């Protein structure tokens, strides 16, 4: 019989007040500056509800200072925190998720520790915050508000309670993970990854509309153009209304409309009955624009990729080469107990497979591999390539 772990249900010092005024924020900055050691940071968004990925609540905790909950939407610029924290390390669970919305509020870290990435580098199969808290602290975290509408005001007390608990566990988790990384001989690897994350920026897509779910079903360039024009109109409408684009029309509905005979805005409303007449009219104008485009203005079926390597290998040989390199890296990842995509970015392995006669170590460095990745991967990849048939 498995004993259920205790549930962490209440912050140690109660629920902190929500800080939403400039004066209270200034006081919080002074108190945080007087604290000691790393700073635990979390952010709550309203994904799927509001437009974009901005932070509506920022949670902070520091030893000898306490926990602070900031109404980042009301406060706007949070750059004063940078001087309060100085060169201290920020502890975040999943930097790639939270750092962009913190940067949007003016926050810039000098050093990072990513508890999610640390758990992954240790080979842990479950690396969500709740799973990591259970494994390191022996505590359960409630996650029932993780997908809540954090733009809602006033925020319910139970939501603030949940938000405070997330940062309360981060600092002790960080210390346990750092010790585990050291014992596994991976602390230097992790440090290089954390330094690399300081420059993280979300991937920018030249044609973001091509991320439309279900677009690959369309074979006609005209239909693809319809999705492009309606996606663009939907995005503008969503930004104006500050709502998630999917709340205007889902991706699958855009794709379905592109394949349909749409004669008027009424046909748009049939697909999405809750849509206003004004919005359906704007989408119909976008649809009609696509139907009237000259052939030479229609988008290509596949997204142009100027960085794609032109390989001297046949398609079959290229697939075999990449498979061999991936297999070698998978074996290394298993031996080192590090996920293959952390050990080396799969896109780099794929690009290397298309090359012939290159210096592997230099190739990896030029594509941004960190020193520890080069040290572990280059010999394995060089050996695998040496056993492949020449071009």
C-alpha positions as CSV (number, residue, x, y, z in Angstrom):
1,X,0.0,0.0,0.0
2,X,1.4,3.4,-1.1
3,X,1.3,6.2,1.5
4,X,0.1,9.4,0.0
5,X,2.5,12.3,0.4
6,X,1.4,15.3,2.5
7,X,-0.2,18.2,0.6
8,X,1.3,21.6,0.8
9,X,-1.8,23.6,1.1
10,X,-0.9,26.9,2.8
11,X,2.1,29.3,2.6
12,X,4.3,29.1,5.7
13,X,3.6,32.8,6.5
14,X,0.1,33.1,5.1
15,X,-1.1,34.5,1.8
16,X,0.8,37.7,0.9
17,X,-1.2,40.7,-0.3
18,X,-1.5,41.5,-4.0
19,X,0.8,44.4,-4.8
20,X,-0.8,46.7,-7.4
21,X,0.4,50.2,-6.6
22,X,3.7,52.0,-7.3
23,X,4.3,52.8,-3.6
24,X,3.8,49.2,-2.5
25,X,6.0,48.0,-5.4
26,X,8.8,50.4,-4.3
27,X,8.6,49.0,-0.8
28,X,8.7,45.4,-2.1
29,X,11.8,46.2,-4.1
30,X,13.6,47.5,-1.0
31,X,12.6,44.5,1.0
32,X,13.7,42.1,-1.7
33,X,17.0,44.0,-2.0
34,X,17.6,43.5,1.7
35,X,17.0,39.7,1.3
36,X,19.8,37.2,0.8
37,X,20.6,34.5,-1.8
38,X,18.9,33.5,-5.0
39,X,15.4,34.7,-5.9
40,X,12.5,32.3,-6.8
41,X,10.4,33.6,-9.6
42,X,7.2,32.4,-11.3
43,X,4.7,34.0,-13.6
44,X,1.1,33.4,-14.4
45,X,-0.4,34.2,-17.8
46,X,-3.9,33.9,-19.3
47,X,-3.0,31.6,-22.2
48,X,-5.9,30.8,-24.5
49,X,-7.9,33.6,-23.0
50,X,-6.0,36.9,-23.6
51,X,-4.0,37.9,-26.6
52,X,-0.3,37.1,-26.3
53,X,1.6,35.6,-23.5
54,X,2.1,38.5,-21.1
55,X,2.4,38.0,-17.3
56,X,-0.6,39.0,-15.3
57,X,0.9,37.9,-12.0
58,X,4.6,37.6,-11.0
59,X,5.5,35.8,-7.8
60,X,8.8,36.4,-6.0
61,X,10.4,34.8,-3.0
62,X,13.8,35.4,-1.3
63,X,15.3,34.3,1.9
64,X,15.0,37.0,4.7
65,X,12.5,38.9,2.6
66,X,9.5,36.7,2.1
67,X,7.0,36.1,-0.7
68,X,5.6,38.9,-2.9
69,X,2.8,38.7,-5.4
70,X,2.9,41.5,-8.1
71,X,0.0,42.5,-10.2
72,X,2.2,43.0,-13.2
73,X,-0.7,44.2,-15.4
74,X,-1.4,47.0,-13.0
75,X,2.3,47.8,-12.4
76,X,3.5,47.5,-16.0
77,X,7.2,48.1,-15.8
78,X,9.0,45.8,-13.3
79,X,12.6,46.8,-14.2
80,X,13.2,48.2,-10.7
81,X,13.6,44.6,-9.6
82,X,16.8,44.3,-11.7
83,X,18.7,46.6,-9.3
84,X,17.0,45.0,-6.3
85,X,18.3,41.5,-7.3
86,X,21.7,42.7,-8.6
87,X,23.9,39.7,-9.7
88,X,21.9,37.2,-7.8
89,X,20.6,34.0,-9.4
90,X,17.0,33.7,-10.5
91,X,15.4,30.3,-9.9
92,X,12.7,29.5,-12.4
93,X,10.9,26.3,-13.3
94,X,11.1,26.2,-17.1
95,X,12.9,29.4,-18.1
96,X,11.8,29.1,-21.8
97,X,8.2,29.4,-20.6
98,X,8.5,32.3,-18.1
99,X,11.5,34.4,-19.1
100,X,9.9,36.0,-22.2
101,X,6.9,37.4,-20.3
102,X,9.2,38.6,-17.5
103,X,11.5,40.3,-20.1
104,X,8.3,41.9,-21.6
105,X,7.9,43.6,-18.2
106,X,11.5,44.8,-18.2
107,X,13.1,42.1,-16.0
108,X,16.6,41.0,-17.0
109,X,18.4,38.2,-15.1
110,X,22.1,38.2,-14.4
111,X,22.2,34.4,-13.6
112,X,19.7,31.6,-13.9
113,X,18.9,28.2,-12.4
114,X,16.2,26.3,-14.2
115,X,14.7,23.6,-12.0
116,X,12.9,21.9,-14.8
117,X,16.0,21.6,-17.0
118,X,18.0,20.5,-13.9
119,X,15.6,17.6,-13.4
120,X,15.8,16.7,-17.1
121,X,19.6,16.7,-17.0
122,X,19.4,14.3,-14.1
123,X,17.4,11.9,-16.3
124,X,14.2,12.3,-14.4
125,X,11.2,11.2,-16.6
126,X,8.8,13.4,-14.7
127,X,10.0,17.0,-14.5
128,X,6.9,19.2,-13.9
129,X,7.0,21.3,-10.8
130,X,4.6,19.1,-8.9
131,X,6.5,15.9,-9.8
132,X,9.9,17.5,-8.9
133,X,8.5,18.8,-5.5
134,X,7.3,15.3,-4.7
135,X,10.6,13.7,-5.5
136,X,12.8,16.3,-3.8
137,X,10.7,17.6,-0.9
138,X,8.2,14.7,-0.4
139,X,5.3,17.1,-0.8
140,X,2.3,17.3,-3.1
141,X,1.4,20.6,-4.8
142,X,-2.1,21.4,-5.8
143,X,-2.2,22.4,-9.5
144,X,-5.9,23.1,-10.0
145,X,-5.4,26.7,-10.9
146,X,-2.5,26.3,-13.4
147,X,-4.8,27.0,-16.4
148,X,-6.9,29.7,-14.7
149,X,-7.7,33.1,-16.2
150,X,-5.1,35.1,-14.3
151,X,-6.2,38.3,-15.9
152,X,-9.3,38.2,-13.7
153,X,-9.6,40.9,-11.1
154,X,-10.0,40.6,-8.2
155,X,-8.0,37.4,-8.0
156,X,-9.7,34.9,-5.6
157,X,-7.8,34.2,-2.4
158,X,-7.4,30.5,-3.3
159,X,-5.6,31.5,-6.5
160,X,-3.2,33.8,-4.6
161,X,-2.6,30.9,-2.2
162,X,-1.7,28.6,-5.1
163,X,0.5,31.2,-6.6
164,X,2.5,31.8,-3.4
165,X,3.1,28.1,-2.9
166,X,4.8,27.7,-6.3
167,X,7.7,30.0,-5.3
168,X,7.8,28.8,-1.8
169,X,9.1,25.4,-2.9
170,X,11.5,26.6,-5.6
171,X,14.5,27.6,-3.4
172,X,14.7,24.3,-1.4
173,X,14.2,22.4,-4.7
174,X,17.0,24.3,-6.3
175,X,19.5,23.3,-3.5
176,X,18.6,19.6,-3.7
177,X,18.9,19.6,-7.5
178,X,22.2,21.4,-7.4
179,X,23.6,18.8,-5.0
180,X,22.2,16.0,-7.2
181,X,23.8,17.5,-10.3
182,X,27.1,17.8,-8.5
183,X,27.0,14.2,-7.4
184,X,26.1,13.1,-11.0
185,X,29.0,15.0,-12.4
186,X,26.6,17.2,-14.3
187,X,26.7,20.5,-12.4
188,X,29.1,22.1,-14.9
189,X,27.0,20.9,-17.8
190,X,23.9,22.5,-16.2
191,X,25.8,25.7,-15.5
192,X,26.6,26.1,-19.1
193,X,23.0,25.5,-20.1
194,X,21.8,28.1,-17.6
195,X,24.2,30.7,-18.9
196,X,23.0,29.9,-22.4
197,X,19.4,30.5,-21.3
198,X,20.3,34.1,-20.4
199,X,20.1,34.9,-24.1
200,X,17.0,32.9,-24.8
201,X,14.4,34.5,-27.1
202,X,11.2,32.8,-28.4
203,X,11.6,31.6,-31.9
204,X,10.4,34.1,-34.5
205,X,8.5,32.7,-37.4
206,X,8.6,34.7,-40.7
207,X,5.2,33.3,-41.6
208,X,3.4,32.6,-38.3
209,X,0.2,31.7,-40.0
210,X,1.8,28.5,-41.2
211,X,1.6,27.3,-37.6
212,X,-2.2,26.9,-38.1
213,X,-3.2,23.5,-36.9
214,X,-4.4,21.4,-39.8
215,X,-2.8,23.5,-42.6
216,X,-0.9,20.5,-43.9
217,X,-4.2,19.0,-45.0
218,X,-4.5,21.7,-47.7
219,X,-3.0,21.0,-51.1
220,X,-4.3,23.9,-53.0
221,X,-2.3,27.1,-52.9
222,X,-5.5,29.1,-53.2
223,X,-6.9,27.4,-50.1
224,X,-3.6,28.0,-48.2
225,X,-3.9,31.7,-49.2
226,X,-7.4,31.7,-47.7
227,X,-6.1,30.5,-44.4
228,X,-3.3,33.1,-44.5
229,X,-5.6,36.0,-45.1
230,X,-8.2,34.9,-42.5
231,X,-5.4,34.1,-40.0
232,X,-4.0,37.6,-40.4
233,X,-7.5,39.2,-40.0
234,X,-8.2,37.1,-37.0
235,X,-4.9,38.0,-35.4
236,X,-5.6,41.8,-35.8
237,X,-9.1,41.3,-34.4
238,X,-7.8,39.4,-31.5
239,X,-5.1,42.0,-30.7
240,X,-7.7,44.8,-30.8
241,X,-10.1,42.9,-28.5
242,X,-7.2,41.5,-26.3
243,X,-8.5,37.9,-26.5
244,X,-6.9,34.7,-27.7
245,X,-7.3,34.3,-31.5
246,X,-8.9,30.9,-30.9
247,X,-11.8,32.6,-29.1
248,X,-12.7,34.3,-32.4
249,X,-12.2,31.2,-34.5
250,X,-10.4,28.0,-34.0
251,X,-7.6,26.9,-36.4
252,X,-9.6,23.9,-37.5
253,X,-12.5,26.2,-38.5
254,X,-10.2,28.4,-40.6
255,X,-9.0,25.3,-42.4
256,X,-12.6,24.0,-42.9
257,X,-13.7,27.4,-44.3
258,X,-10.8,27.4,-46.7
259,X,-12.1,24.2,-48.2
260,X,-15.7,25.4,-48.3
261,X,-17.7,27.5,-50.7
262,X,-18.2,30.7,-48.8
263,X,-20.4,33.2,-50.5
264,X,-21.1,35.7,-47.7
265,X,-20.4,36.5,-44.1
266,X,-23.4,34.4,-43.2
267,X,-21.5,31.3,-44.2
268,X,-18.7,32.4,-41.8
269,X,-21.3,32.6,-39.0
270,X,-22.6,29.2,-39.8
271,X,-19.1,27.8,-39.0
272,X,-18.9,30.0,-35.8
273,X,-22.4,31.0,-34.7
274,X,-21.1,33.0,-31.7
275,X,-19.2,35.3,-34.0
276,X,-20.5,38.9,-34.3
277,X,-21.6,40.2,-37.7
278,X,-18.8,42.7,-37.8
279,X,-16.2,40.0,-37.1
280,X,-17.7,37.6,-39.6
281,X,-17.7,40.4,-42.2
282,X,-14.0,41.1,-41.6
283,X,-13.2,37.4,-42.0
284,X,-15.3,37.2,-45.2
285,X,-13.4,40.1,-46.7
286,X,-10.1,38.3,-46.0
287,X,-11.5,35.1,-47.5
288,X,-12.7,37.0,-50.6
289,X,-9.3,38.8,-50.9
290,X,-7.6,35.3,-51.2
291,X,-10.0,34.2,-53.9
292,X,-9.0,37.2,-56.0
293,X,-5.3,37.0,-55.7
294,X,-3.3,36.5,-58.9
295,X,-1.6,33.1,-59.1
296,X,1.9,34.6,-58.7
297,X,0.9,36.0,-55.3
298,X,-0.3,32.7,-53.9
299,X,1.9,31.3,-51.1
300,X,3.9,28.2,-51.9
301,X,2.7,24.9,-50.4
302,X,5.7,24.6,-48.1
303,X,7.4,27.3,-46.1
304,X,10.6,28.6,-47.7
305,X,13.7,27.6,-45.8
306,X,16.7,29.6,-46.9
307,X,18.9,27.9,-44.3
308,X,18.1,24.4,-45.5
309,X,21.3,22.5,-46.5
310,X,21.7,21.3,-50.1
311,X,23.1,17.9,-49.6
312,X,25.2,15.9,-52.2
313,X,23.6,12.8,-50.9
314,X,20.5,11.1,-52.4
315,X,17.3,11.3,-50.3
316,X,17.7,7.6,-49.3
317,X,21.3,8.0,-48.4
318,X,20.6,11.1,-46.4
319,X,17.9,9.4,-44.4
320,X,20.2,6.6,-43.6
321,X,23.0,8.9,-42.6
322,X,20.8,10.9,-40.3
323,X,19.4,7.7,-38.8
324,X,22.9,6.5,-38.0
325,X,23.9,9.8,-36.3
326,X,20.6,9.9,-34.3
327,X,21.2,6.3,-33.2
328,X,24.7,7.1,-32.0
329,X,23.4,10.1,-30.1
330,X,20.6,8.1,-28.6
331,X,23.1,5.6,-27.3
332,X,25.2,8.4,-25.8
333,X,22.1,9.9,-24.2
334,X,21.2,6.6,-22.7
335,X,24.7,6.1,-21.4
336,X,24.9,9.6,-19.9
337,X,21.3,9.6,-18.7
338,X,20.6,12.9,-20.4
339,X,17.7,13.4,-22.8
340,X,18.9,13.4,-26.4
341,X,17.5,16.8,-27.1
342,X,19.3,18.3,-24.2
343,X,22.5,16.5,-25.1
344,X,22.5,18.1,-28.5
345,X,19.8,19.9,-30.5
346,X,18.3,17.3,-33.0
347,X,18.4,19.9,-35.8
348,X,22.2,20.1,-35.5
349,X,22.4,16.3,-35.8
350,X,20.2,16.4,-38.9
351,X,22.2,19.2,-40.5
352,X,25.4,17.4,-39.8
353,X,24.1,14.3,-41.6
354,X,23.7,16.4,-44.8
355,X,27.4,17.5,-44.8
356,X,30.4,15.7,-46.0
357,X,34.1,16.2,-45.0
358,X,33.4,18.7,-42.2
359,X,35.2,19.1,-38.9
360,X,32.5,17.9,-36.5
361,X,33.8,19.9,-33.5
362,X,33.9,23.1,-35.5
363,X,30.5,22.3,-37.0
364,X,28.9,22.0,-33.6
365,X,30.5,25.1,-32.2
366,X,29.4,27.2,-35.2
367,X,25.8,26.1,-34.6
368,X,25.8,27.1,-30.9
369,X,26.5,23.9,-29.1
370,X,27.9,24.5,-25.7
371,X,31.4,23.3,-24.7
372,X,30.1,20.3,-22.7
373,X,27.9,19.3,-25.6
374,X,30.8,19.4,-28.0
375,X,33.0,17.5,-25.6
376,X,30.6,14.6,-25.3
377,X,29.0,14.6,-28.8
378,X,31.9,15.4,-31.2
379,X,33.9,12.1,-30.7
380,X,30.7,10.0,-31.0
381,X,29.5,11.8,-34.1
382,X,33.0,11.8,-35.7
383,X,33.3,8.0,-35.1
384,X,29.8,7.4,-36.5
385,X,30.5,9.5,-39.7
386,X,33.8,7.6,-40.2
387,X,31.9,4.4,-40.6
388,X,29.5,5.8,-43.2
389,X,30.0,5.4,-46.9
390,X,31.5,8.5,-48.6
391,X,29.4,10.7,-50.8
